[in-house]
C-alpha cells in the first residue's frame, strides 16, 4: 500500500500523472498516424553524484534526516558535486484522423505540460555547512565557492503540427512561469577561529528569484521541435530523432528579487554601544542584509526556459527484430549540468510485453542503469520503468527515477 | 478528444490531494554575539577619573547649582499708553506740530528690586500709533535714557489720514538689543522707570484739517520678552529655598552588599560672581540607596548661615569670591555617606541675597558672566572593597521563534573574559515576562575571576575566565514570552591570599574585555 502511495506521490506531487518527453526511454518510429492519439508521459527523477537516495527522498518528501543519513551522504561528496531534479508531465492529443490546412499528410496537435527542473552544483563544504552547521568548520575554512543553483517550475499549453508519416512535429507553446531561481556563489569562504569567536566571510555571488506564492509570475513562448530522420542502419534503416524541447524565454512581469553580494565581512560580535543602540541586533531596525553589504532590488526581465536538446536513435515497435538498440545524448544549454549520454537495448520477447534496459552517464549524476517494461496492446501502449534501478531498490543509490508513458490510439 | 476532457479533471484532483511533510534535520552553529572591552572611560560618563601613582583616583569637579542674572531679575512685559486729546476745536495747517512732546515716565513693576541701569541682550518694544486726523501725520517716539553708543533711541512713524470713526493705524517694532536703559527717571534719583516722549506733526504737503475735542491720538508701546545681560541697582533681599537632587543611575543598580571605601573628602565650593553679598546655609545633605536606606550627612555648618562675600572689580576685571565647605572624616560622616552607595542625593539649601539690605546704595551689579555657583569637588583614591555587592540591571529583549519553521532547540551562551579589574563576579541571567515575572534563571558555570588571581600581561595584572550559560530546550520553548533580560552580578574584591574581600585600588588602564557567543542547536525545517 505504501508503495502505491509513494508511486502516487511521485507522480502527483509534481503536478501530474502523465509523463514528460524528457526521458531516455526511446521513442517509437512505428507505423504512420491514421487515427486520433492521446499520449501521456511523465517522469520523476532525482539524481545526484553524492547524495544518497535515502537523503534526497527525506529531503523532498519529508521526515527526519538523522546523523547517520547525513554522514553516509557527506562522505561520498567530493570537491564538485551535482544534484538534479526533473519532474515533468505532458499530455498530447494528435488529431490523427484528420488533416491540417487541407493537407492530409499533416495532423494538428495540442499539448499541455508541467515541468519542474532543478540543478545544483556544489562543494562538500556547502553540504556540510547546510546540514551540519558552522561548528564543524571551527579553526578552518569552509569553501562553498562555485555553488550554482538553477530551478524552474512552469506549465505550458501548445499547438502544433505532426507529420503523420514520420511523426516529426513542431509546436508553439504559451508558457506560465510559476517559480524561477538562478543563483551563483562565485566565491564563498567562511573562515573561523578555534573557538568560533571570529568569523570571516568572503563572498561574491548573486541570485535572481521569483518571490511569493502566486501561480502566475511570468509568461513566455517556447518551441518544441521533434525532427525524425530515416538513416541507413546496417542492411536496413533506422530512425534518428533530433529533439529540442522548451526552447524559449519568458518575461517575469511579476518581478524578481535580485540579490547581489560582494564583500569581505569580518565579525567577532557587536560592541556594547551597538547592542544598546537603535540598530541593536535584537531590535526591529536591524538588517542582516545591510550588515553583510547585500544589495537587494526588484527587477522585471526575460529569463531563458530550461530547454534541452536531444539526439537519439529510436526503436521501431513494429519491427520484427527481437532486439533493437537505442542511444543518444541530451544537453541542457541553460543549466550547468554536464551532457547526458545514454544507450540501451530494447527486447521484444512477446508482442504483448516488451522490456528495455539502459545505461546513462552524466546529466546531474554518474552512471545509472535503467529498466523499462512495456505493455503493448492493440490500441494502448503503456510503459512503466525507471532510469535508476539501483536507486529504486537500495537506499545506497544516488537517486530515484520513475518514468511512464501511455499511448492510446483511439478508434475513430 | 472527449477522453482528454475526462482525464484533465482527474489530474487536477490528484494534484490538490498532495500535501508534503516537512524535512527536518539538526545542525550545530557557533555565533559570536559581543566583542568589546570596557574600561573606566566607557563606564563613567564624565572624565572624572585621573591617574595617580599607577592607580585611578576619582577627581570630581562639577557645578551642581548656578544662579544667574536671569534667575534674579525678570523684566515683566510692560505696556505704556500715551493718549493725546485735543482740548478745543481748531484747524490744523499743513506742517504743524500739535503735540507738546513732554517726557512721560513709566514704572516697571519688579517688586523690591530697584534697578537703575540695565543693558538689553534681546527683545524690544512693539509700538502702535492711531490717528483720527484727516491728513498724514508723522509720529516721533523717543525713549530718553535708552541709548546705544551715546545715541538716544528715536523712531518715527508715518500714519496715514484717519477719522474719528475710523482711526488710521501704524505698528512697528523697535529692537532694543544692545541698548542701555537708564531707569533713574528724569530726576536721575529714582529707579525702574522708563521715559518716553511723543511728538506729532502733520504733513507739510497735506491739506489743512480740522480737529475737535472728540479726537484723540493714541500711542501704545509694549515691552516684550526683554532679556538683559547687565543690571545695576538693588536686587532685593530675595530668599531662595531649593533642593538639588543628584541622581547617580549606576548606583541605583546596586541592590545589596557592602562597599568599603578609603578615607575620602567632599568639598562644596560657593563661588560668587555677583557684585552683591549673600548668605547661605545647608539645610540637608542626604542620600538614599536602592534599598531605601538613608544616610544624612553630619557637619558643623549644617543649618548655620555662611556669609558669601560680594565679587569685586568691573565687567572686565571681575573677581568672584569663594567660600568652601569641606566634609572629611574629621568633621563629618562622609565615608559612611559614600559607602551607602546612594543613587539619590539631595542637597537642601537656603540662599539669601543682600541679607543686610541695600547697603551698597543701589550699586550692586550683575555682569553677563556673573553667577553664584555651587561646585562639588571630590578627590579620592579609586580603591573599593566589595563584599557580595549585587549589581542588577534589566534590558529589553525580544526573540521570536516559530517552532513550525527552522528554530533553535537548545544552546549555550558562553563568555570569554579577560579581567584587569581587581573584582570577581558571579553572573546570573533572569528571563522575565512582560509583567516582570521570572520565567527562567540561567546560572553561569563559574565565576569571572578577579585580576588578582592572574598574571601580568602587557604591564597589567589580568585573569582570563570562561563561563557558560546553558540554555535548555524548555527555556527556548518559552522564549516568545521573554520581554526583558535581567542581569545580576555579585561582586567581591578578594585578597588573593585570604580570599576575603578588602579594599583594592584600581590600576590605571584596567579593563574588562569580553567575547560573548552562542553555541546553538538548530532544527531546520523545510
Interface residues (C-beta under 8 A of the other chain):
Chain A: X8 X9 X11 X12 X13 X15 X16 X17 X18 X36 X38 X40 X58 X59 X60 X61 X62 X63 X64 X65 X66 X70 X91 X93 X95 X112 X130 X131 X132 X133 X134 X135 X136 X138 X192 X195 X196 X197 X198 X199 X267 X268 X269 X270 X271 X272 X273 X275 X281 X282 X283 X408 X410
Chain B: X1 X3 X4 X7 X8 X10 X11 X14 X15 X17 X18 X20 X21 X22 X23 X24 X25 X27 X28 X29 X30 X31 X32 X33 X34 X35 X36 X38 X42 X397 X398 X399 X416 X515 X516 X517 X519 X522 X524 X526
